[in-house]
Amino acid sequence: MASQVAAMPKTAQKIKKLVPLFNRILIKRDDAPKETKGGIVLPENSKTKILKGTVVATGPGTRTEKGEILPMCVRVGDEVLLPEYSGARVQMDENETYFMFRESEILAKFE
């Protein structure tokens, strides 16, 4: 196990250490396009907030009153549609920013 952890990139090792609880989901937002399809470079201040992201980690799910765990609707690797003003920012490195959402806050899943 130690050799597998040593072989992983540092970012992947940090994500492995961060495990969402209950119905929480860790998301990596997609990057804003740097240029248009026609090749025009977009200035930094004109970029819109990207509402699409990839699931990086999930918690086990919500518990019912009887103590049973309801499984999550999304899995690691799923692409999801995010709300514009929600989620808690999680800064892993200077360059890596993730967002933590509750499962009920996710708007849709792309198939």
Secondary structure by P-SEA (a helix, b strand, c coil): caaaaaaccaaaaaaaaccccccbbbbbbcccccccccccccccccccccccccccccccbbbccccbbbbbcccccbbbbbbccbbbbbbccccbbbbbbcccccccccc
